[in-house]
Every structure is written in C-alpha cells, then in structure tokens.
C-alpha cells in the first residue's frame, strides 16, 4: 500500500516506476498506459495518426509526459504512455479534450487499433540522469 493513498500498489508497478525514495518529492504522478492491439497492416496508419495529433494533449492541465511505443519483439501491441500530475487531471482530459477528439461524424475513419486495454499505475519511485 502507498502511504499517501492507502491503496494497494499493482504487482507490475515497479516496472512502470523509474529511484528516489517514495514521498521525498511529495505527491507522485500517475501513469496511464493504453495497450493497443494493432493489426500489422494498420501500424503505419496508427503512427501517422499519432504524428498528426502532435501537441493535442500537451496543453492539458496536469499533463506531464507522452510516448508512443512501437513493439519490437515479444508483443504486437503498441503502448501509449502518458504521465499525469494526478488522477483528477487524467479524468478531466478524458472527459474533455480526449472525448471531443474521438467523437466524430459519419466520415470519421475507422480505428487503426482492433482493441485496447488501459493500465493504471502510481509512480512510487523515479530517477533522472546524474549531472556531471
């Protein structure tokens, strides 16, 4: 359990964490990883769509980081990694800009992904490169 929330930390959480003792930086971020199942013939389409949405999330309150991770080996799933100041910031983005961006009319192209799963983590440790 985390001292700040009293919630259990998922077993996979250490893999999402980057190594500063918990609590030394105050409240830590939350990480959301959207696991996308993308057929091979849709990979290029998915990457182009993400490239064209550049900066769509960066101005959102509480947003800290984004990465689109292409599978290399061991899986065919893409990972969409986002880090947020807190759960409330993520939820506000989901209910506002993200929801608006994904609602569309009849001429909207079909999704490149054939399925998705959202993983949620709390950052309990993190580190950055040492400066010289």
Backbone as CSV, one residue per row, in Angstrom:
resi,resn,N_x,N_y,N_z,CA_x,CA_y,CA_z,C_x,C_y,C_z
1,UNK,0.832,-1.186,0.000,0.000,0.000,0.000,0.872,1.243,0.000
2,UNK,0.373,2.260,-0.656,1.112,3.515,-0.652,0.687,4.330,0.562
3,UNK,1.632,4.982,1.230,1.284,5.790,2.393,0.338,6.937,2.048
4,UNK,0.488,7.511,0.877,-0.307,8.688,0.517,-1.778,8.360,0.278
5,UNK,-2.062,7.204,-0.333,-3.437,6.902,-0.710,-4.038,5.748,0.058
6,UNK,-3.205,4.881,0.636,-3.719,3.697,1.307,-4.162,2.631,0.331
7,UNK,-3.946,2.853,-0.977,-4.333,1.870,-1.989,-3.204,0.900,-2.231
8,UNK,-3.564,-0.316,-2.617,-2.560,-1.319,-2.940,-1.848,-0.928,-4.228
9,UNK,-0.560,-1.194,-4.296,0.227,-0.937,-5.496,0.168,-2.189,-6.355
10,UNK,-0.217,-2.085,-7.651,-0.254,-3.257,-8.515,1.111,-3.935,-8.567
11,UNK,1.097,-5.261,-8.707,2.347,-6.023,-8.737,3.272,-5.541,-9.838
12,UNK,2.728,-5.063,-10.946,3.553,-4.609,-12.070,4.079,-3.198,-11.885
13,UNK,3.651,-2.496,-10.843,4.016,-1.089,-10.674,5.517,-0.820,-10.682
14,UNK,6.368,-1.682,-10.090,7.800,-1.364,-10.134,8.343,-1.243,-11.547
15,UNK,7.739,-1.918,-12.500,8.214,-1.824,-13.876,7.867,-0.485,-14.495
16,UNK,6.832,0.165,-13.987,6.453,1.475,-14.512,7.198,2.586,-13.784
17,UNK,7.744,2.243,-12.615,8.447,3.270,-11.835,9.839,3.505,-12.383
18,UNK,10.262,4.692,-12.295,11.609,4.969,-12.752,12.557,4.816,-11.609
19,UNK,14.790,6.157,-8.965,14.807,5.521,-7.696,15.106,6.575,-6.686
20,UNK,14.094,7.344,-6.404,14.112,8.280,-5.301,13.135,7.711,-4.283
21,UNK,13.481,7.639,-3.001,12.557,7.049,-2.037,11.185,7.698,-2.093
22,UNK,10.145,6.884,-1.937,8.771,7.357,-2.002,8.551,8.490,-1.016
23,UNK,7.869,9.500,-1.462,7.498,10.590,-0.586,8.499,11.727,-0.521
24,UNK,9.702,11.555,-1.070,10.693,12.619,-0.980,10.369,13.770,-1.918
25,UNK,9.515,13.522,-2.883,9.151,14.568,-3.829,7.688,14.972,-3.658
26,UNK,7.075,14.624,-2.533,5.670,14.944,-2.336,4.800,13.949,-3.074
27,UNK,3.644,14.396,-3.518,2.706,13.534,-4.223,3.298,13.161,-5.576
28,UNK,3.261,11.891,-5.882,3.849,11.413,-7.131,2.785,11.322,-8.228
29,UNK,3.237,11.233,-9.438,2.393,11.197,-10.621,1.649,9.877,-10.763
30,UNK,0.696,9.890,-11.696,0.049,8.658,-12.122,0.412,8.418,-13.580
31,UNK,0.520,7.150,-13.937,0.855,6.746,-15.293,-0.309,5.956,-15.861
32,UNK,-0.670,6.276,-17.079,-1.702,5.556,-17.809,-1.060,4.976,-19.052
33,UNK,-1.211,3.690,-19.250,-0.669,3.028,-20.429,-1.828,2.389,-21.172
34,UNK,-2.086,2.892,-22.367,-3.128,2.327,-23.213,-2.461,1.288,-24.101
35,UNK,-2.842,0.032,-23.940,-2.278,-1.075,-24.702,-3.166,-1.283,-25.924
36,UNK,-2.610,-1.014,-27.105,-3.383,-1.091,-28.346,-3.029,-2.321,-29.158
37,UNK,-4.031,-3.087,-29.508,-3.855,-4.211,-30.426,-3.991,-3.647,-31.834
38,UNK,-2.915,-3.740,-32.602,-2.891,-3.121,-33.927,-2.496,-4.167,-34.968
39,UNK,-3.395,-4.489,-35.901,-3.028,-5.415,-36.969,-1.843,-4.862,-37.767
40,UNK,-1.006,-5.750,-38.266,0.206,-5.354,-38.985,-0.079,-4.340,-40.093
41,UNK,-1.179,-4.521,-40.805,-1.486,-3.629,-41.924,-1.962,-2.245,-41.466
42,UNK,-2.206,-2.068,-40.169,-2.666,-0.782,-39.639,-1.588,-0.023,-38.862
43,UNK,-0.400,-0.615,-38.710,0.656,0.016,-37.909,1.037,1.399,-38.437
44,UNK,1.283,1.495,-39.727,1.669,2.777,-40.312,0.557,3.817,-40.134
45,UNK,-0.685,3.384,-40.307,-1.823,4.282,-40.121,-1.869,4.809,-38.693
46,UNK,-1.695,3.922,-37.725,-1.710,4.336,-36.318,-0.620,5.366,-36.044
47,UNK,0.593,5.085,-36.504,1.704,6.010,-36.254,1.469,7.364,-36.917
48,UNK,0.930,7.366,-38.114,0.633,8.628,-38.803,-0.439,9.417,-38.060
49,UNK,-1.436,8.727,-37.541,-2.497,9.427,-36.806,-1.952,10.057,-35.529
50,UNK,-1.083,9.334,-34.841,-0.483,9.921,-33.635,0.411,11.100,-34.002
51,UNK,1.157,10.983,-35.098,2.021,12.088,-35.517,1.190,13.323,-35.861
52,UNK,0.029,13.125,-36.472,-0.803,14.266,-36.866,-1.520,14.893,-35.674
53,UNK,-1.597,14.187,-34.559,-2.234,14.733,-33.358,-1.208,15.404,-32.448
54,UNK,-0.011,15.583,-32.942,1.055,16.185,-32.144,0.556,17.413,-31.404
55,UNK,0.861,17.500,-30.149,0.540,18.608,-29.268,-0.933,18.657,-28.853
56,UNK,-1.690,17.602,-29.129,-3.102,17.594,-28.755,-3.306,17.461,-27.250
57,UNK,-2.371,16.877,-26.544,-2.519,16.660,-25.105,-1.610,17.575,-24.276
58,UNK,-0.573,18.090,-24.892,0.469,18.804,-24.152,-0.016,20.006,-23.369
59,UNK,-1.080,20.647,-23.791,-1.579,21.822,-23.091,-2.559,21.506,-21.975
60,UNK,-2.852,20.234,-21.772,-3.833,19.851,-20.750,-3.270,20.038,-19.344
61,UNK,-4.082,20.573,-18.452,-3.677,20.778,-17.070,-3.304,19.439,-16.438
62,UNK,-2.145,19.380,-15.826,-1.699,18.176,-15.147,-0.944,17.196,-16.027
63,UNK,-0.897,17.443,-17.338,-0.159,16.558,-18.241,1.338,16.710,-18.005
64,UNK,2.059,15.553,-17.948,3.494,15.582,-17.719,4.323,14.926,-18.819
65,UNK,3.810,13.884,-19.481,4.644,13.175,-20.454,3.797,12.311,-21.361
66,UNK,4.263,12.134,-22.608,3.629,11.235,-23.584,4.698,10.501,-24.354
67,UNK,4.454,9.231,-24.623,5.284,8.448,-25.545,4.413,7.415,-26.236
68,UNK,4.617,7.238,-27.539,4.023,6.137,-28.283,5.125,5.116,-28.481
69,UNK,4.919,3.906,-27.976,5.944,2.866,-28.032,5.560,1.806,-29.055
70,UNK,6.430,1.640,-30.058,6.228,0.643,-31.114,6.805,-0.701,-30.651
71,UNK,6.064,-1.792,-30.848,6.601,-3.099,-30.450,7.782,-3.510,-31.317
72,UNK,8.786,-4.098,-30.686,9.973,-4.565,-31.402,10.037,-6.084,-31.367
73,UNK,9.858,-6.654,-30.162,9.840,-8.109,-30.041,9.023,-8.496,-28.823
74,UNK,8.451,-9.681,-28.866,7.723,-10.206,-27.725,6.256,-9.828,-27.652
75,UNK,5.822,-8.881,-28.473,4.420,-8.482,-28.486,4.110,-7.763,-29.794
76,UNK,2.851,-7.713,-30.131,2.403,-6.936,-31.282,1.651,-5.683,-30.841
77,UNK,1.591,-5.447,-29.546,0.831,-4.320,-29.012,1.666,-3.044,-28.946
78,UNK,1.048,-1.945,-29.330,1.624,-0.625,-29.120,1.250,-0.179,-27.712
79,UNK,2.113,0.603,-27.086,1.811,1.180,-25.784,1.769,2.699,-25.918
80,UNK,0.698,3.295,-25.427,0.577,4.744,-25.381,0.769,5.129,-23.919
81,UNK,1.941,5.703,-23.617,2.338,6.029,-22.245,2.067,7.504,-21.987
82,UNK,1.258,7.787,-20.972,1.083,9.161,-20.538,1.275,9.228,-19.027
83,UNK,1.835,10.344,-18.566,2.025,10.569,-17.134,1.312,11.869,-16.774
84,UNK,0.623,11.837,-15.638,-0.216,12.941,-15.193,0.104,13.310,-13.754
85,UNK,-0.115,14.569,-13.403,0.114,15.043,-12.041,-0.721,14.237,-11.052
86,UNK,-1.978,13.930,-11.418,-2.876,13.189,-10.529,-4.004,12.579,-11.357
87,UNK,-4.764,11.722,-10.725,-5.883,11.046,-11.387,-6.917,12.048,-11.882
88,UNK,-7.148,13.092,-11.111,-8.143,14.097,-11.495,-7.775,14.774,-12.816
89,UNK,-6.494,15.056,-13.017,-6.051,15.673,-14.274,-6.307,14.748,-15.447
90,UNK,-6.003,13.467,-15.277,-6.252,12.499,-16.339,-7.747,12.416,-16.652
91,UNK,-8.566,12.317,-15.615,-10.015,12.197,-15.826,-10.582,13.438,-16.516
92,UNK,-10.084,14.614,-16.148,-10.546,15.847,-16.793,-10.203,15.834,-18.280
93,UNK,-9.021,15.356,-18.624,-8.630,15.255,-20.036,-9.503,14.238,-20.762
94,UNK,-9.755,13.089,-20.100,-10.585,12.044,-20.712,-11.991,12.545,-21.015
95,UNK,-12.556,13.297,-20.084,-13.934,13.773,-20.244,-14.043,15.032,-21.098
96,UNK,-12.921,15.691,-21.340,-12.938,16.925,-22.129,-12.308,16.735,-23.492
97,UNK,-11.029,17.164,-23.642,-10.369,17.138,-24.954,-10.308,15.761,-25.622
98,UNK,-10.021,14.710,-24.860,-9.913,13.384,-25.482,-11.270,12.916,-25.996
99,UNK,-12.292,13.090,-25.207,-13.638,12.671,-25.614,-14.074,13.432,-26.862
100,UNK,-13.839,14.741,-26.871,-14.211,15.557,-28.026,-13.455,15.129,-29.279
101,UNK,-12.175,14.795,-29.129,-11.362,14.406,-30.276,-11.781,13.059,-30.861
102,UNK,-12.365,12.197,-30.040,-12.720,10.865,-30.513,-14.192,10.728,-30.892
103,UNK,-14.969,11.793,-30.726,-16.342,11.779,-31.217,-16.296,12.310,-32.633
104,UNK,-17.049,11.718,-33.484,-16.984,12.196,-34.857,-18.240,11.872,-35.618
105,UNK,-18.260,12.368,-36.812,-19.399,12.141,-37.689,-19.215,10.884,-38.516
106,UNK,-20.039,10.758,-39.533,-20.045,9.572,-40.370,-18.816,9.426,-41.245
107,UNK,-18.067,10.507,-41.483,-16.898,10.418,-42.362,-15.605,10.155,-41.580
108,UNK,-15.728,9.852,-40.319,-14.560,9.574,-39.483,-13.973,8.215,-39.874
109,UNK,-12.628,8.125,-40.055,-12.029,6.841,-40.432,-12.148,5.818,-39.304
110,UNK,-12.164,4.554,-39.684,-12.277,3.505,-38.668,-10.986,3.448,-37.852
111,UNK,-11.074,3.027,-36.599,-9.877,2.974,-35.746,-8.801,2.062,-36.331
112,UNK,-7.540,2.427,-36.137,-6.424,1.588,-36.579,-6.227,0.407,-35.634
113,UNK,-6.564,0.599,-34.367,-6.425,-0.467,-33.374,-7.691,-1.318,-33.367
114,UNK,-7.510,-2.614,-33.159,-8.668,-3.509,-33.096,-9.114,-3.747,-31.656
115,UNK,-8.369,-3.212,-30.698,-8.735,-3.350,-29.294,-7.789,-2.556,-28.429
116,UNK,-8.220,-2.281,-27.195,-7.344,-1.557,-26.275,-7.677,-1.918,-24.838
117,UNK,-6.660,-1.799,-23.991,-6.783,-2.016,-22.559,-6.033,-0.889,-21.872
118,UNK,-6.611,-0.321,-20.824,-5.947,0.757,-20.096,-5.357,0.210,-18.800
119,UNK,-4.048,0.402,-18.635,-3.353,0.052,-17.392,-3.127,1.339,-16.622
120,UNK,-3.263,1.291,-15.302,-3.056,2.463,-14.449,-2.027,2.147,-13.375
121,UNK,-1.135,3.115,-13.124,-0.076,2.950,-12.136,0.099,4.236,-11.357
122,UNK,0.580,4.124,-10.128,1.069,5.262,-9.368,2.580,5.200,-9.399
123,UNK,3.236,6.316,-9.622,4.696,6.356,-9.583,5.104,6.344,-8.119
124,UNK,5.895,5.348,-7.724,6.346,5.264,-6.337,7.829,5.583,-6.199
125,UNK,8.562,5.518,-7.299,9.974,5.903,-7.318,10.287,6.439,-8.699
126,UNK,11.271,7.334,-8.752,11.735,7.798,-10.055,13.166,8.292,-9.916
127,UNK,13.854,8.337,-11.023,15.245,8.802,-11.047,15.464,9.564,-12.351
128,UNK,16.491,10.361,-12.361,16.883,11.054,-13.582,18.392,10.949,-13.711
129,UNK,18.911,11.179,-14.893,20.371,11.074,-15.066,21.109,12.021,-14.122
130,UNK,22.272,11.568,-13.654,23.107,12.433,-12.823,23.727,13.496,-13.697
131,UNK,23.832,14.703,-13.158,24.500,15.762,-13.908,25.992,15.728,-13.614
132,UNK,26.776,16.085,-14.601,28.231,16.000,-14.469,28.789,17.057,-13.556
